[in-house]
Amino acid sequence: MSRQLSLQNSFQAWRGEETTLKGKFSGGFDISAFGGIQEAKERPKPGLISVEIITDTIEAARKPSVAAIDGLALGGGLEVAMACNARLSTPTSQLGLPELQLGIIPGFGGTQRLPRLVGLPKALEMILASKPVKGKEAFSLGLVDGLVQPNDLVNTARQWALDILGRRRPWVASLYKTDKLEPLGEAREILKFARAQARQRAPNLYHPLVCIDVIEAGIVAGPRAGLWKEAEAFEKLVQSDTCKSLVHLFFAQRGTTKYGMFCGVHKGFGSSPLEKVPFKEWFPECLSGYWYWILFIGVLERIIYGVVPGVTDRGLVPRQIKKVAILGGGLMGSGIATALILSNYPIILKEINGKFLDAGINRIKANLKSRVKKGKMTKENFEKAISLVTGSLNYESFRDVDMVIEVAVIENVSLKQQIFVDLEKYCPPHCILASNTSTIDLNLIGEKIKSKDRIVGAHFFSPAHIMPLLEIVRTKQTSPQVIVDVLDISKKIKKTPVVVGNCTGFAVNRMFFPYTQVALLLVERGADVYQIDRVITKFGMPMGPFRLVDLVGFGVAIATGSQFIQNFPERTYKSMLIPLLQEDKRAGETTRKGFYLYDDKRRASPDPELKNYIEKARGISGVSVDPKLAKLQEKDIIEMIFFPVVNEACRVLDEGIAVKAADLDISAIMGMGFPPYRGGIIFWADSFGSKYIYSRLQKWSELYGEFFKPCAYLAARAAKGIPLERLANVSLWSLASGWDCVQIVLSHDSFFAALLDLFLTQEKIET
C-alpha cells in the first residue's frame, strides 16, 4: 500500500496537481483515475475511504484537524474538509460538490455532512445543481467557521487547532450535528419536492434521485447508515453508462480548450487504440508496476489527443487582438458582438444603413440588459460594456482592426465573395478575415482575394453570446498562426473551440444534415411528424427535427439544404415538403405556421392540415406509405434518425475534417444539443458497436435507397469489429512497430524527463 501511495504522490507531483500546494486546497478526486476504478478486477471494499479513513480515522482522531482552504475545495476536497473539526477559508475560495456533473454522487461523506452544516435546502441546491459557493457565503451558511486572508491562513488554522485541543474552541464532529436539520416531516416534504424537480428537469437521469434517497437515508436512519448507503450507491453509479459518458465528455472538453504539449484528453473510459499497443513488451524493465503502466498510457494519450496537427505542435504564441469588427448586426452578429464586449474587446459594428445599425446596437443593449435583469451584470458594467461598441456604415474604420467576423448575409456565395474583396482592400495586412458561415466552403468565399492565409471560419451557434461552442474552420491555406490566435480568443470569450477542416457544412452541420432529411423521408413513407418529435425529445434532444426546422425558419433550411444537395447529391433526400409549406406562406415559428401552429406566446401545437401537404409531397416524390414505417417503435425511430448522423460523422472523421472523435462528441452536444449524459454522437454509437450500426444501415439502404448506405470508414470498422473512435493524423492502428511510438514519446523531452524521474523513484522504492 505504501508503495502505491508513493507512486501516486510522485505521479501527482509530476502532473502539477495543486492539492494543498501553492496556496490551493484541493480540486477533488483525480477524474482520470475513474477508468482504472471501473476496469479493476479487484476493488476496494465499499466504505473504505468514507467510513474507515475519513470518518473513523480523520474525524474520530484524538488530535483535532482544521482545514485551511484557499482556492478550490471541490468534490472530495470539500468532503475531507467537512470531516475536519473546523474549517477556515479565504473570502474568494470556491467550495462545492460537483459530482453529479459526472454521473455520480459525493462518495466521501458529502451527502451526509453538507446537510448537517448548511441545512437541507441549501445542501440539495449545492449538490443537485453542482453549485459552488464562495468563501464569504460559505461562512454565512456555516460551512466554514472563519474567514482569513491568504497570508494568515495557515498560522490561523494552526492556532485554531491548538485552541480546540485546549478546549477554547468547540471540538465538533460535523457528521453528528443536528441543529441545522429540519424536523423529519418537514425534511421529507423538502425531499419530495426535490425529487419532483429532478424528474422534471432530467427525466432520463437516475443518479440525482439516488442522491436524494441517500440523503434521506441519513436523515431517517442516522448519518452512519447514510454513509454506508452512500458508499453502496457510489459503487454502482461509477459503473453506470451515464458516468462513463459524462467523464468522457469532461475530458473531451478539456482536450479542446487546452492545446499544445500535454494538453490532450486521457480517455478515462471506453476503448482506446492505445490499450492495444504492447508497451510492456517494448519496455518490460521499466513498466513493471501497475501505476507506471497507467502513467505511460495516460501521458502518451495526452500528447497525441491534444495536438491539432500543423497548428498547436509548432510552439506558436497567440498575437494580441485589440479590436474586432463585425459585419452585420442581426441576431447572430449582435450575439457575437455581445460575447466579445463581455470580455472587454472593443468592437466596430458595420451595417448597410442607419436603420439596420440602430437595430443591431439595440439588440446588443437588449442582450446586456437581460444580464442586468438577471443580476449577472451591474448597471455600471452595462455602461462600460456598451461603450466598447462603435457603429459604422463604411469600411474606413476598419484600417486598424485585428480581426473581422463576417455575419452579413444568408448563405450567398457571390455576396460573401465581394465582401471579402472589400475587406482585403481596407483591413491591415495582419488582420484575420473570418466568416461565420455555417455551410459554405471557405475556399469559395475567399476565391477572389490574394490573402488566403488569413481566411478562417469562426462559426458561432445561436444565440452566440450564450451557446458555448465555437467551430474554428481552417483551409489548407489558413495560417497556423491565425488558428492559434482564434483559439486564444475563444478561450477569452469563454467558448469551447473545436478546430475542424474545410468542407460544406464543416463538422457540426455536415454530420447533422441527415437529421432532418431522414425525418422527411420517414414522414413521406408514413411515419408521424409529431411522434418523431416526441420520441427524439424524450431521447434527450432539446427538440425534434421538425420543431427545429420551424425554429430556424424555412428560408435558412432551404438555403443550407441546397448546399448539401449540390455537394452530396448521392446521399441527400430531396423532399418537396418544406418548399410546399413555404409556397403557402408558412415559414416556421416567425409566421406562426410551419410543421406546427404557434400562439401569441410561441407555444407549439399540432396542425391537422399538415397531412394535406404531406400527401402532396408524397405524390411529387413518387413514394407510397410503408406500413412498417407507419408503425415504428421508439427504438427504431431513434436509430433511423441518428444512425445516418453517425454515418456522416464517420465520413467527417475519415476525411480528416475532425482531428479526433471526441471533438465530434463535443460538437454534437454543444452545437446541436445532443444529450450530454449519452457522451456525444460517436461515444453513443460505440455503445451499439460498429457491426450493429452497419447492419442496420445496410438493411435500410436496400429498402429505401442510397441515403442510408454505410460509408467505407464504418464498413471497415464493422468488418474488424472495432470502435468508431480513432486518433486522426497520428493513427496508432497503422504503426508498424513499437519504435514508431518510441519516437513520438522521445520527441517530447519533458515527458521523457518526467518518466525517467519516476523510474528513478521506483528504483529507490524497490531498494
N, C-alpha and C positions, 0 to 999 in steps of 0.2 A: 504493500500500500504506500509506504514512504517513497519507494522508487517511482511509482506512478505520480504521486504528488510533486516530486521534484521535477519530473518531466513536464508535468502540466505547468508548473511555475516557470520553467525555462521557456516553454512554448509561449506562455502568456507574455513574458517579458520581451521575447523576440518580436511578437506581433505588435507590441506597443500598446496593449490594452491598459487603460488607465483605471485601475482598481486601487483605491487609496494611494494614488500616485500623482504627483504634480498638481496637488490641490483638488483632486477629484475623489469622489467616494466610490460608487460602483454603478456602471450602466446595466448590470444584471448578468444573467446566465449567458455563457457563450453559445449563441444560437447555432454556430457551425458544428457544435458537438451533438446536436439533435440526431444527425444521421447515424452516428455511432451508437447512440442510445437505442434508436429504432431497430438497427440491424444486429445488435449484440445478441449472442446466443445466451450468455449468462448475464442476468440483470440483477442489480442490487435489490434487496428486499424492500417492499413498499414501506415508507416511513423512515428509512434510514437517515435521510437528511432532515426532514421536517420535524420528526419526533425525537429520534435518538441524538442527533447532533445539535440542531438549533434549539429545541425545547429542553431536552434533558441534560444537555451539556452546557450550552451558552446561557440560556435563560435561567437554568437552575444552578448555575455556578455559585461557588461560595465567595467569589470575587465579583464586584459589580462591573458592569460593562456600560460604556457610554459611546454612542455612535456620533462621530464628528462629521457632519455631512456638508460637503462643498461640491458644487457642480451637480452631478446626476446621482440620484438614488432611485433607481428604477428596477422593477421586477424583483428578482432575487436579492438585489442590493438593498431595496427597501424592506424586504421581508426579514433579512438578517438584522437590519437596524431596528425594526419593530420588536425584535426579540431581546434587544438590549434593555437595560434598566432605565435608560434615559436617552434622549436624542437631542442634539444641538445642531442647528443648521444656519447657514448664511442666508440672508434675505432673498437672494436670487436663485438659490438651488431649486432643482426640479425633483419632485417626489411623486411617484406613481407606480401603478401596477398595470402595464400594457399587455399582459399575457394573452388576453382574448384576441388581440390582433393576430396572434399566431395559432389560433385554433385550440388553445389550451386554457387552463385556469392557473392562478397562482398556486404553486406547488410546495412552497416552503413555509406555509402557515399564514399566508396573507389573507385568505378568506376568513380566517378566524380572528386575527389580531386587528385588522383595519376597522371592522365594525365596532370593536370594543374601544378603539382610540378616538374615532371621529363620529360615531353614530351610524346606524344602519342606512339611512337615506343617502348620506354623503359617500359612504363606502360603496354602495351599489352604483352610484354615479361614477366614481373613480374607476371601479373595476369593469363594469359593463361597457362604459364608453371609453375605456382606456385613457381617461382624462387626468393628466398630472396636475399638481398644484405647485405654486412657488412657495419658497420658504416662509414668506410673510403669512400667506393663507394657511399653510401647514401649522404655524404657531397658533393662529386664531382658532383652528379646528381642534387643537390638542394633539396633533400628530407628532409635533416636536415640542420640547419643553422649554426651549430658549432660542433666541436669535443672536448670533455673534458675527462680528466681522471676520473675514477670512484670516487676517493676520493673527487674530487672537483665538481662533477656533480650537486648535489642538491644546493649547495651555488651559483654556477654559474647560475643555472636556476632561482633562486630567484632574483639575481641581474639583470638578463636579463629581467624578468618580470617588475621590477622596472624601468628599462631603457625604456621599451615600454611605461609604464604609464607616464614616464617623457618626452616622445617623443624623446628620444635619440636614439631609435631604431624604425624601422617601425612597425606599427600595421597592420598585414596582415591577411586577411581572405582568406585562400587558395582556397575556393570554387569559388571565383570570379577572381582568377588570370587568365590571358590570354597570358602572354608573352611567355610561353613555348608551347602553342598550335600552330600547323601548320595551314596555311590557309585552308579554308573549302574544296577546291578542292583537295589539297594535302592530307588532313586528310581522305577524302573519299577513295582515292586510297590506302592509308595505310590500312584502314579498310577492303577494298575489298580483298586485298592480305591476310590479317589475316583470313578472312572468308574462302578463298580457302585453306589455310594451315590447318585450323581447320577441314574442311571437309575431307581433305586427311589423316590427322593423326588419326582422331577419327570419322569415318563416322557414327557410331551408337550413338554418343553423341550429345545431343541437347543444353546442358547448355553453352558450350563455344560460340555458335552462339548467344544465348540470351545475354550473357555478352557483346559481340561486339555490338549488337543492342542497349543495354543500354548505353554504352559509346558513341555511335554515337548520340543517342537522346540528350545527354547533350551538345555535341558539336554543333549540329544543332539548337536545340530549347532552349538552355540555361541550366545552371547547376541545377537550381531548378526543371525544368521539368525532367531533368535526374534523380534527386533524387527520384521523385515520380515514374518514370518508374522502377528504381532500386528496390524500395520497393514492387511494384506490382509483378515484376519478382521473387524476393526473396521469397515472399509468395507462389507462385506457385511451385517453384523449391524445396523448403524444403519439399513439399508433394510428390515429384516425386519418382518413383521406383529407379531411379539412385541414388538419395540422400540417400534413405533408405539402399540401397546396399552398398554404399561406407562408410557410417557411421558404418554399421555393420562390414565391413572389417577393419576399423580403430580400433575398439575396439577388434575385434578378433585377430589382430596382436599384440596389446598391451598385450592381455591375454597370448600370448606365450612367450613374452620376459621378462615380469615381473612375477617372481614366488615367492611364499611364501604368507604370510598373506596379505590380501587386495590388491592382485595383479591381480585379475581376470577381466573379461570383464563385464561391465554394458551394458546390451542389450538395447541400446537406441531405437531400432525399432524392430518390429516383435513380434511374440508371444513368451511368456516366461512361463515356468511352474510356476514360482513364482507369476505370475499375478493371478493364480487360487487359491493360498493359502490364506485363510481368516484371515490375520493378524489382521484386525480391530476387529474381534470377540474375538481374544485372548488378545489384548492389547487396548481395546477401550478408556481407560482413558488417554493413553499416545500417541496415534496416531490420535488425533482429528484433527490435522492440515494437510492440503494437503501436505505441504513441508516435514513434518515428515514421512508421508506415502511414499513419493518418496525416502526419505533418507533411510528408513528402507529396502525397496525393493532393492535399489541400492547397499547398503553395503552388504546385505546378498548375493546378486548375485556376488559381488566382491570376497567374501570369497570363495564361492563354485566353481565358474567358474575358479578361478585362481589356484586351487590346482591340482597338479599331485599326486594322492593318493599314499602314501607309499614312496614318494620322497621329494616333496617340503613342506610337512607338518611335517618334523622331525627336523627342525631347523639346518640342516647341513650347514657347511661353505665350499665353494669351496677350494680345495687344489691348491697350486701354480704349474702350469705346466711350466717348464723351457725349456724343449727340446722335440721336436716331431720327430719321424721317420716315413717316408713314404715308403712303399714297392711298387715300380712301378712308372716309370716316363713317362707314356703315357699321352694322352690328359687329362685324369681325374686326375692322380697323380700329374702332373705338375701344373694343375689348383688349386688343394688343397694346394700344396706347395706355390704357389703364394699368395693365400689367407692368409696363415699363416705368411709368411715373411712380408707381407704388414702390419701386426700387431706386427711385431718385435719378432716373435717366431723363434729361431734358429731351423733349421731342418736338418735331415740326409735323403738323398735320396738314396735308395738302388735299384740297378738293377742287372740283372744276368750276364752282361758283359759290358766291357768298351764302346762299340759302343752304346748300349742302354742307358747307363748312360750319355754319352755326349749328346745324343739326348734329354734326359729328361731335363738336365740342360739348353740346348739351348732353349727348349720350355719355361722354366721359364723366361729366358732372353728375349725372344720374347714377352711374356706377359707383362713384365715390360717396355720394350722399347715402346710398344704400349701406355702405360700410359704416358711416357715421350713425345711421339709424340703428344698426345692429350693435353699436358700441365697439366696433373694431377700429375706429378712427376718430380722433378728436377734430373739432372744428378748425383748430389751429393747423393741424396737419392736412386737413382738407384744402385750406387756402394755400398752403405751401405746395401741395401736390398739383393743384390746378395752375399754379404759377409756372410750372415746368412746361406747360403746353403753349406752343406758338402756332397760330393758324397761317396758312399761306395759300395763294391762288396760282402761284407760278413756281418755277424751279430755281429762281435766283438765290433763295435762302438755302439751297442745297450745297453750296460751294464749300462748306466746312463740316459737313456731316460725315460720320464714320461708318454709318450703316443706313441703308434704305430697305424698307419692307413694303413690297407692292401688294396691296389688297384692293386694288382699284376696281376691277371689273370681274364679272362672272366668267366662267371658263371659255374665253375667247382668245384664240391664239394670236390673230393679227393685231388686236389692240394691245395685248401684252408685249408683243414684239416692238411696237412703236414706242411704248412706254420705256422699255429698256434701252432703246436707241437714245431717247432723250436723257435718261439717267446717266448714261456713259458720257454724254456731252457736258452735263452740268456738275456732276459729282467729282470730288477729288480722286486721284489715281488709286489711293489706298482704300477707298470706300467699298464696303461689302454690298453687293447687289442681291437682295433676297426677294423671293416671291413666296406668297402664301398659297399658291395654287394647290389644290387638293388632288388633281389628277393629271394635269398636262405635263408631258415630258419637258424637262428643263432645257434640253438641247434645242427644242423648237422655240422656246421663249427667247433664248439667247442667240438664236441663229444669225441675227443681223448685227451683232456687236463684236468688237475685237477682244474685249477683256473677259473672255470666257472663264478665266481662272477665278474671277471674283463672283461668279454666279453660284448661288446656293438656294436650296429650298428651306424655308422656315415655316413649316406647316403647323399652325396652331389649330386647336379644336374649340368649337363654340360652346359656351361663351369663353372667350380667350383669356379673360382675367380670372377665371375660375377653374377651367379644365386643366389638369396637371401635365398633360403630355405635350411635348414639342418634337415633331418629326423633322430631323435635320437631314436634308437630301443633298447628296453630293453627286456631281457628274464625274466623268473621267478626267475632265479638265479642272475641276474645282481645286483650288489651292488647299493643301493640308492646314496651312495657317488660318485660312478662313473658317474651316471646320472647328479648329481649336478655339478660335475667337467666339463662335456661336455657342459652342459647348459652355464656355465661360459665362456668356450672357444668360444662358438657360439656367445655370446654377444660381446666378444672382437674382433672377426674377422668379426663383423657386419653382421651376418646371423640371420635369423628368425628361431628359433628352434621349432620343433613340436615333442613332446615325444609320441611315439607310442609303441604298443605291438609287439611281435614277431610272424610272420606268413609268409607264402610265399607271397612276394611282399610288405609286411608291409602295409602302408596306401596308399601312392600315386599310386604305380604301381599296387597294389591289386585292388583298386577301378577303375582304368582306363584300366585294361586289356581287358574289354569288348569293349572298344572304337574302337580298330582295328578289333577285331573279329566280331562285329556286322556289320561293314563296309564290311568285306569279305563276310559275309552271304548275305547281300543285293545285292552285285555285282554278286554273283553266281546265284542269283534269278532274275537278270535282271536290277538292278539299275546301273547307270553310274558312273564310278570311278571319273571322273573329275567333274561331277555335285555335288557329295557328298562333295568333297574337296572345291568346290566353296561355297556351302551353309554353311559349317562349318566355313570357313574363314570369310564369311560375318557375321555369328553369333558373331564372335569376337575372335575365336581361332587364334593363330599365323599361323597355317597351318592345313590342313585337315589330316585325319588318314593315307592316302596313301602317301602324301608328307612327313609326319613324319616318316613312315617306311623307305622311301628312305633315309632320313637324318641320322637316327641312324644306318642303314645298316641291310641287311637281316640276317647276321650271328647273330647279337645281338637279332633281332626279333625272330628268330627260337629258340635260346638258352633260352630266357626268356619265350617265349610262351610254350616251352616244360615243364617248371616248373609248369605253371598253368594247362596245360593238365594233368600232372601227379598228381597234388594235388586237382584239382577241375574238375574231368572228367565229372561229371554230368551236368555242366553248361559251358563247353567250346565248341566253334565251331571249328571243325578240318578241316580247308580248306587246300588244297594242292597247292593253287595258288602261295604263296611265295616260297615253295620248288621247284615248276616247273620253276619259274623265275630264281632261284638260280642255278638250274641244267644247265641252258643255259647261265651261266656266267654273269648273272645280279645280282648285289649285292646292288643296290641303287646308290646314288649320287657318291660314290667313283669310281664306274666303268662307270659312265655316263649313265647307263641304269638301270632302275628299273620299277616302275609304270610310270615314266616319262623318257624323254630323256633330257640330260644336255649338254650345250655347254661349251666352254672353261671358261666362266665366271660363270659356275654352274647355269645358268638360266634354269628353267624347262619348258618343252613343252610337250603336249600330244603325246603319241606313238600310231600310228594307228595299230601297230602289237599286242598291248596288248589284243585285243579281242580274238586272237587265243589262248592265254594262259588261258583266262577266260573260253572259250569253253571246253578246255581240263580239267580244274579243275572242271567244272560243271559235266562233264561226270564221273570223279572219285568219286565225292560226290553223284552222282545219283540224282541230282535235276534238275528241269527244270525252264524255265523263267516264272515268275509270272507277268501277265500283270499289276496288281496293283502296284507291286514294281518297275516295269519298268517306271511308270509314277508318281512317288512320288512327292508331293508338298514339298516346302521348310519346312513348319511346320512339316510335317510327317518325313522328313529326320532328322531334329533336334531332335525330340522326340525319334525316333528309335535309333539314335546314343547315346543320352545322358541318356535316362531313364534306360537302362541296367547299366550304370555307377552309377546312383543314387541307383539302386537296390543293387549293390555290396557295395556301400558306407554305405547303411543301415546295411548290414551284418558286415561290419567293426565296426560300432557303437555297434551293438548288441553283438558282441563277445568281446567288451571292448578293441579292438586294438587301437582305438582312445578314448581319455578321454572325448572329447566333440565335438559336431557337428561343432563348429567354427574352430576347428583345421583342420577338413577336408576341410572346405571352404578355409582356408589359404593355405593348401597343394595343392588343385586343382589350385589355382591362381598362386602361386609361383613355383609350381613344374611342372605343365602341361600347364600353360598359359591360364587357364580358364579366361574369361574376368572379370576384377575386378568390373566393373560397374554392373555386374549381382550378385555380393555379394558372390560368391562361390557356389559350387555344391549343397549343402543342402539348403542354403538360396534361391537359384534359384528354386529348386524343390518345396519348400514350397509355392512359388508363384502360382503353379498349384494346390496344395493340394494333400494330400496322396491318397484320393479316386480316383482322376483322373488318377494319375500315376499307381496306382494298376490296374484300369480297363483296361488301355491301355496295360500294360504288360501281364495281364491275357489273353486278346484277342489274342495278338501275340503269346503267348505260346501255345494256342490252334491251331493256324495256322502253326507255324514254329518250335515248339518244346520246350524242357526244358530250352534252353538257356535264354528264356525270363521269366521264371517262377518267380513270385514275391516271395521274401523271407518272412519269418514269421514276422519279425520286421515291414516291410512295410504293410503286411496284417493286423496286429494288429492295426496299426495306422489308416489305411483306414477304418477299421470296426468302430472305435471310432470317426473318423473324426478329428483327432488331428495332429499337425505338426510332421515332421520327426525329427526335432532337439530335443535334450533332454540333461539332465545332466547325465553324466556317473558316476557310482560308488556311487554317492550321489544323488539318484533319488528321487526327491520330489513328483513324481507321486505316489510312493508307501508308503509315510509317513502315518502312521496310525492315528496320532493325532498331534495337534499343538505343544505338548510338545517335540516331536522329533526335530522340528525346533528350539524350545527354547533352547534345549541342544546344538545344533550346535552354536547358537549365543552366549550363555553364556560361551562356551569353548574358545571364543576369547575375552580375557579380555579387550584389547584396544578398541575393538568395543563397548563393554558394557559400558565402562567408557565414551567414546565419546557420546554414545546415552544418557546416564544419564545426562551428562553435558548439552546436548541440551534440555532435558526435563526441567532441572532447568532454562535454558534460557527462555523457553516458559512460565514457571511459573512466571518469572519476568515480561515478556511482558504482560501477562494476568492481573497481579496485577496492 
